[in-house]
Amino acid sequence: MLRVIVRRLLWFLPVFCLVTGITFVTMHSLPGGPFDKEKTPPALVEQMEAVFGLDRPLHEQYLTWLGNVVRLRFGPSLASRGRPVESFLLPGLSVSAQLGMWAMLFGLLIGLPAGIVAALGHGTWLDHGATFVAILGVSIPAIVLGPLLYWLFGLELGWLPVAKWAELSDGIVPYFKHALLPAITLGAGISAMLARLTRASLLQVLHEDYIRVAHAKGLAPRVVTTRHALRNALIPVVTYLGPLTAAVLTGSLVVEQIFAIPGMGRYFVTSISSRDYPTVMAVVVIYSVIIVAANLGVDIVYVFLDPRRRDAS
Amino acid sequence: MSSSTHADATQADSAQSDLDLSSAPRRTRGLWRDTARYLLHDPLVVACVLYIATLVVVSVFPDTIAPLSYEQTSFRDKLLSPGSIATSEKLAGHRFLLGSDRLGRDILSRLVYGTRVSIAVAFIGSAVSFLIGVGYGLVSGYSSARIDNLMMRLVDVVYGYPTLILVILLQVYLTGISQQEAGQTTGLQRVVIGLDNRTGGLFFVFVAVGAVSWLNMARLTRGQVMHFRDQEFVQAAYAVGVPDRLILWRHLLPNVLGPCIVAGTLAIPTYIYTEAFLSFIGLGVQPPMPSWGGMISKGYGAMRSAPHLIFPPALALFLTMLAFNFLGDAVRDAMDPRIRHR
C-alpha cells in the first residue's frame, strides 16, 4: 500500500515539472509583457522587468520560481502592484472550493439515488424517466443552464440574487441564496453523470451469479441489494470521483465566469490576458496538485473497497 | 462477445476457408448490419440522425439557407423582437423571424452560419481522435513494454492538465502568436495565421480541440489492444508469419473499432461544448464570424433588455449536444449484444 503511494508521489514530480515548465515557457513566449502599456516609456518597462527579474534567462527564472514554490511562495503578482499571489488566490480558492463542494454534494444526493432507483426498477417507467432526465442533464451545458436559471429565478421570478457571492459571515440565508444557482448549474451535469454510471454499474452487478446465490440462500431482497449488490456496484462510482474532481474544477471555471463569482478560475482567465505570469503559474500548480491528490485518494479508497486489491498489495 | 465472433470470422477467412465458406462472409458483416437494423428501429434515433443530417446540410449550404449574410448590419433595425419587419429601406420587406441583435443583424442568419462552426468542430474532433488517437493506441498497445510505457507517459503528462485549462492556454498562445508583427514570423507561421484569419479564428479552435481530443481514444484503444493481442487469433496470425502491420490492420483494428466508435460518438458533445465555451469567453471564433457560444455570450450580457438574443443559440447548442448523446447511447446499446437481445 505504502509502496503504491510513494511510487505515485514520485511519478508526480516529473509530471509536475513538465506541466509547469511547459506552461512557463508558453506564457513567457507570448508576445507582450505584463508592463507593456501604450503610455509607458520603454525605459520604464525595462526597469520594471529588471525589478521582477524578467530580464534574466528563461531557465534561470524557472528554477528560481521552482525553488520558491517548494517553499510555498508563489511570488508577487505583476498585475496588481506586487501583491503576493497567495493574498488574493487563497480567498478565491476558498470560494471555488465551497462552490465545488456544494455542487458535488448536490450531484451525489441526486445522482446516486436516481441511479439506484433506475437500476432496481429496470425497464419500468421510473427507469425510463430517470434515464431520460439524466441524458438531458449531461446534454445541457453550463453556458446554457446557467443563463436559463438566471433568467427564470433571477429575472422572471425574482426569487434569487444573480451574480456575485456572499460569505458565510454575511448570514446563512444570503450565503445559500447566492450559492444555490451556481451550485445547481455546476452540479446538474455531475448528478446526471453519476446517475448514469451508478445505473449501469448496478445493473451489471445485479446479473452476477453471487447475487443469484444470495437470493437462493433466502436472504431478504433488501439485504441482497444493500449488502451484496450496492457495495460492489459503487466501486466504479468511487473510481470515477477522481475524474469528477477534475470536471468540477474546470466546470467551476465556467460557472464562475457566468455568475461573476470571485473564485480562482476567474483570476486564471484574467491573468493570462494581462500576462501576470506568477498568477497563471500558481493556478496551474493548484489545479494539478488537486487533481493528483484526488486521483491518489481514489486509488487508496479503491484498495480498501476491493478485497482482491487489498490482498494483492 | 461481439468482437470474438468477428475474430473467429476473420480467422475463418484465412485458416479454415474450405470448412466454413458459406457462413464466414455473413458473420463478418453481422455486427454492423445488426447494429444498423437495431438503430433504425428506434424512432428517437431516426429523429436524432435526421436532425444531425439537417445540421450538416445547413452547415454546408449556409448561403442558400440563411435569409441574410451574417455580417449584414442595419442600424435602424437594432434589437428588433422576433417576427418584426425591417424598418430601413436597405432591408425593406425583410422579416426578422428570430429578431435582430444590437447591430441590427438577423439572428436566424447568424444561427445558420454558427451551425457551420459547431458541425466543423465536431467533425475535426472526431477525425483527429480517430486518426491520431486510434493509431497511437494501436501502436502503443502492440509495441514492446518499453515503448508502450514511454508513449503512455506522454499521454499522462498531458492528462496532468485539466483539459479546459490546456485548451485555454493553447488558444491564448496561438492567438498571441498571430498578433505578432509580420516581420517576426516565419513563412510557415504566416501561412497558418493567414488560414486562421480567413476562417475567422476557426483554424486555431480546430488545433486546440484536436490537441486534446485524441487522448482518451488513445488510452481506450491501447487497453483494447492489450486485451486482444494475447488471444489465440492474433497469436495464430503471428505464428503463420503475418507482418505486424497487417496484424494491426486486419486483426486488431476491426476488433477494437466497436468501443472506439461508441466512445467517439459520445465524445462529440464535448468538442462542440469546448468550442462554444471558448467563444463564450471570447477566446474562440473571432467576430464577426458567428458561433453559438459567442451568441450566447452576447445574449447573456443583454438578458434583461433583450432576452430573445440568447434563446435561439442556447436551444440550438442544447439540442445538438442532446442529439449526439442520444445517438452515442443508442450506438453503445446496439453494439452490446447482451442488451440487444434482452
Chai-1 contact restraints between the chains, C-beta under 6 A:
chainA,res_idxA,chainB,res_idxB,connection_type,confidence,min_distance_angstrom,max_distance_angstrom,comment,restraint_id
A,V15,B,V157,contact,1.0,0.0,6.0,A-B,restraint_1
A,V15,B,G160,contact,1.0,0.0,6.0,A-B,restraint_2
A,L18,B,V157,contact,1.0,0.0,6.0,A-B,restraint_3
A,V19,B,G160,contact,1.0,0.0,6.0,A-B,restraint_4
A,T26,B,L169,contact,1.0,0.0,6.0,A-B,restraint_5
A,T26,B,Y173,contact,1.0,0.0,6.0,A-B,restraint_6
A,L30,B,G176,contact,1.0,0.0,6.0,A-B,restraint_7
A,P31,B,G176,contact,1.0,0.0,6.0,A-B,restraint_8
A,P31,B,Q180,contact,1.0,0.0,6.0,A-B,restraint_9
A,I135,B,N325,contact,1.0,0.0,6.0,A-B,restraint_10
A,V138,B,N325,contact,1.0,0.0,6.0,A-B,restraint_11
A,S139,B,M321,contact,1.0,0.0,6.0,A-B,restraint_12
A,S139,B,L322,contact,1.0,0.0,6.0,A-B,restraint_13
A,S139,B,N325,contact,1.0,0.0,6.0,A-B,restraint_14
A,I140,B,F318,contact,1.0,0.0,6.0,A-B,restraint_15
A,P141,B,Y273,contact,1.0,0.0,6.0,A-B,restraint_16
A,I143,B,F280,contact,1.0,0.0,6.0,A-B,restraint_17
A,I143,B,I296,contact,1.0,0.0,6.0,A-B,restraint_18
A,V144,B,A314,contact,1.0,0.0,6.0,A-B,restraint_19
A,V144,B,L317,contact,1.0,0.0,6.0,A-B,restraint_20
A,V144,B,F318,contact,1.0,0.0,6.0,A-B,restraint_21
A,P147,B,Y300,contact,1.0,0.0,6.0,A-B,restraint_22
A,P147,B,I310,contact,1.0,0.0,6.0,A-B,restraint_23
A,W151,B,M303,contact,1.0,0.0,6.0,A-B,restraint_24
A,A246,B,P162,contact,1.0,0.0,6.0,A-B,restraint_25
A,L249,B,P162,contact,1.0,0.0,6.0,A-B,restraint_26
A,T250,B,P162,contact,1.0,0.0,6.0,A-B,restraint_27
A,T250,B,L164,contact,1.0,0.0,6.0,A-B,restraint_28
A,Q257,B,I281,contact,1.0,0.0,6.0,A-B,restraint_29
A,I272,B,V172,contact,1.0,0.0,6.0,A-B,restraint_30
A,Y287,B,P162,contact,1.0,0.0,6.0,A-B,restraint_31
A,S288,B,G160,contact,1.0,0.0,6.0,A-B,restraint_32
